[in-house]
Amino acid sequence: MIVRLGKERQRDVRHRLLDDVVYIISHEALRQMNREGQTELSPVEVYLSAQDFCKTILGSPDAEEGLDDEMDDLEDEAAGANDFMLIMAVAIVMLQALSKRHAGEGIPKIQFRIFERLDGNELLLPLMEQMAYKEDSRWMEGKKSNLLAYELRSIGKEDMSQEDWVRVADVVDSAMGLTPEGMQHVENVLAEVNDRYGHRFQKELDRLRQERKRKSDFNINIEKLNDIHDNPNVNLFKPSV
């Protein structure tokens, strides 16, 4: 269950994960702990191990019933208590990102039980605080990666349910409130999903693309107006006769 990769493979995967919000908010803290010798796992290995754990739990017939056994297996496999804690902490964040898509599967209870299992590890709270700080910083800088793209990527079934279709529409609705840059990020991911499934979501992609372009054009016009307003050689009003 714990993923271990060679350096070349880690580099390839790391580049691919740079647009994943969970990886982005966690990798800095994980990298620091790796450098300080608190874990031998790289941020990529922690992330992929947490991803596998979440897939196993959410793919089981009864996630809550099988949770303790899966955690036992992971802890037995881990080289130390820190490795187990780091994987579980990132899994908690992933589960939060997937909570809307897996509504009704008891994710809050699963998260709480994982927290209970990790209680007593002195690195847990500092790690969670660092991840929260990174997320807050991204908000302040206007660079926050949203969870909408993450949710789109979680759609991975050939036979999609009506819930899947509604969820994509909801994601697009939510993305309408983002900046053009944020909308572009979601648009890129939706385009990938749309291509993967034979352009089933073309209507939603077009809707998102049109709104993103409208917002971008509006911003350009505002910038031009500000440039004119700040130019002393340009009069916005005709002189009176």
C-alpha positions in Angstrom: 0.0 0.0 0.0 2.9 2.4 0.6 4.2 3.6 -2.7 8.0 3.8 -3.2 9.5 5.2 -6.4 13.0 5.8 -7.9 14.2 9.4 -8.3 13.5 9.5 -12.1 9.9 8.3 -11.6 9.4 10.7 -8.7 10.5 13.6 -10.9 7.9 12.7 -13.6 5.1 12.3 -11.1 6.1 15.4 -9.2 5.7 17.5 -12.3 2.3 16.0 -12.9 1.1 16.8 -9.4 2.0 20.5 -9.5 -1.6 21.4 -10.4 -3.1 19.2 -7.6 -4.4 21.3 -4.7 -3.8 18.6 -2.1 -0.2 18.0 -3.2 0.5 21.8 -3.4 -0.7 22.6 0.2 1.1 19.6 1.7 4.4 19.1 -0.2 6.3 21.9 1.5 5.7 20.6 5.0 6.4 17.0 3.9 9.6 18.1 2.1 10.8 19.7 5.3 10.1 16.6 7.4 11.9 14.5 4.9 15.0 16.8 5.0 15.0 16.8 8.8 15.1 13.0 8.8 11.6 12.6 10.3 10.6 10.4 7.4 12.3 8.6 4.6 9.3 9.0 2.3 9.3 11.8 -0.2 6.3 14.2 -0.6 5.4 12.3 -3.8 5.5 8.9 -2.1 3.4 10.2 0.8 0.8 11.7 -1.5 0.5 8.5 -3.7 0.3 6.3 -0.6 -2.5 8.5 0.8 -4.2 8.4 -2.6 -4.1 4.6 -2.7 -5.5 4.4 0.9 -8.4 6.7 0.0 -9.2 4.7 -3.1 -9.2 1.4 -1.1 -11.4 2.8 1.6 -13.9 4.5 -0.7 -14.0 1.5 -3.0 -14.9 -0.9 -0.2 -18.5 -2.0 0.4 -18.4 -0.6 3.9 -15.7 2.1 4.4 -16.3 2.5 8.1 -16.3 -1.2 8.9 -13.0 -1.8 7.0 -11.2 1.3 8.1 -9.3 -0.1 11.2 -8.1 -3.1 9.3 -6.7 -1.0 6.5 -5.0 1.4 8.9 -3.5 -1.6 10.7 -2.1 -3.0 7.5 -0.7 0.4 6.6 0.9 0.9 10.0 2.5 -2.5 9.9 4.0 -1.7 6.5 5.3 1.7 7.5 8.9 2.0 8.5 8.0 4.2 11.5 5.1 6.0 13.2 5.8 9.2 11.3 5.4 7.6 7.9 2.0 6.2 8.9 1.0 9.6 10.4 2.0 11.6 7.4 0.1 9.4 5.0 -3.0 9.5 7.1 -2.8 13.2 7.6 -2.7 13.8 3.8 -5.5 11.2 3.4 -7.7 13.3 5.7 -7.2 16.3 3.4 -7.9 14.2 0.3 -11.1 12.9 1.9 -12.2 16.4 2.5 -11.6 17.3 -1.2 -13.7 14.2 -2.2 -16.4 14.7 0.3 -19.0 16.2 -2.0 -18.6 13.5 -4.6 -18.9 10.8 -2.0 -21.6 12.4 0.0 -23.5 9.8 2.2 -20.4 7.6 2.6 -19.6 8.8 6.1 -16.5 10.7 5.3 -16.6 13.0 8.3 -16.8 9.9 10.6 -13.9 8.3 8.7 -11.8 11.5 9.1 -12.6 11.7 12.9 -11.6 8.1 13.4 -8.3 8.7 11.6 -7.7 11.7 13.8 -8.4 9.6 16.9 -5.9 7.0 15.6 -3.2 9.7 15.2 -3.8 11.3 18.5 -0.6 11.6 20.5 1.8 12.0 17.5 3.6 15.3 18.3 4.1 16.1 14.6 0.4 15.9 13.6 -0.7 19.4 14.7 2.4 21.2 13.4 1.8 19.4 10.0 -1.8 20.3 9.8 -1.1 23.9 10.8 1.6 24.2 8.1 -0.9 22.9 5.5 -3.6 25.3 6.7 -1.1 28.2 6.5 -0.1 27.3 3.0 -3.7 27.3 1.9 -4.4 30.6 3.6 -1.3 32.1 2.0 -2.5 31.0 -1.4 -5.9 32.8 -0.7 -4.1 36.0 0.2 -1.8 35.9 -2.8 -4.8 35.3 -5.1 -3.2 32.1 -6.3 -5.4 29.6 -4.4 -5.9 26.4 -6.3 -9.5 25.3 -5.8 -10.9 21.9 -5.2 -13.1 22.0 -8.2 -10.5 20.7 -10.6 -9.7 18.0 -8.0 -13.3 17.0 -8.0 -13.5 16.8 -11.8 -10.5 14.5 -11.8 -12.2 12.1 -9.4 -14.7 11.3 -12.2 -13.2 8.1 -13.6 -16.0 5.8 -14.7 -17.0 4.8 -18.2 -20.6 4.3 -17.1 -21.4 7.6 -15.5 -24.4 8.0 -13.3 -26.8 10.9 -13.4 -25.1 12.1 -10.2 -21.8 12.4 -12.2 -23.4 14.6 -14.8 -25.1 16.8 -12.2 -21.8 17.1 -10.4 -19.9 18.4 -13.5 -22.6 21.0 -14.0 -22.3 22.0 -10.3 -18.6 22.3 -10.6 -19.0 24.7 -13.6 -21.6 26.7 -11.7 -19.1 27.1 -8.8 -16.3 28.0 -11.1 -18.2 30.9 -12.5 -17.4 32.9 -9.3 -13.6 32.5 -9.8 -11.2 34.9 -11.4 -10.4 34.3 -15.1 -7.1 32.6 -14.0 -9.0 30.3 -11.6 -11.5 29.5 -14.2 -8.8 28.7 -16.7 -7.4 26.1 -14.3 -10.8 24.4 -14.0 -11.3 24.7 -17.8 -8.1 22.9 -18.5 -9.0 20.0 -16.3 -12.6 19.9 -17.7 -11.2 19.8 -21.2 -9.1 16.7 -20.3 -12.1 15.0 -18.8 -14.2 16.0 -21.8 -11.7 14.5 -24.2 -11.4 11.3 -22.2 -15.1 10.7 -22.3 -15.8 11.4 -26.0 -16.8 15.1 -25.5 -19.7 14.3 -23.3 -19.2 17.5 -21.4 -18.8 19.9 -24.3 -21.8 22.0 -23.4 -20.5 22.6 -19.9 -17.0 23.2 -21.2 -18.3 25.8 -23.7 -20.4 27.5 -21.0 -17.3 27.8 -18.7 -15.1 29.0 -21.6 -17.5 31.7 -22.7 -17.8 33.1 -19.1 -14.0 33.0 -18.6 -13.5 34.9 -21.9 -16.3 37.4 -20.9 -14.6 38.1 -17.6 -11.2 38.4 -19.2 -12.5 40.9 -21.8 -14.1 42.9 -19.0 -10.9 43.1 -17.1 -9.0 44.2 -20.2 -11.5 46.9 -20.8 -11.3 48.1 -17.2 -7.5 48.2 -17.4 -7.7 50.3 -20.7 -10.1 52.7 -19.0 -7.8 53.1 -16.1 -4.9 53.8 -18.4 -6.9 56.5 -20.2 -8.0 58.0 -16.9 -4.4 58.2 -15.6 -3.1 59.7 -18.8 -3.0 63.6 -18.5 -3.0 64.0 -22.3 -6.4 62.3 -22.6 -9.7 64.1 -21.8 -12.6 61.8 -21.2 -15.1 64.7 -21.8 -15.3 67.0 -24.7 -14.6 70.7 -23.8 -17.7 72.8 -23.5 -18.4 75.2 -26.4 
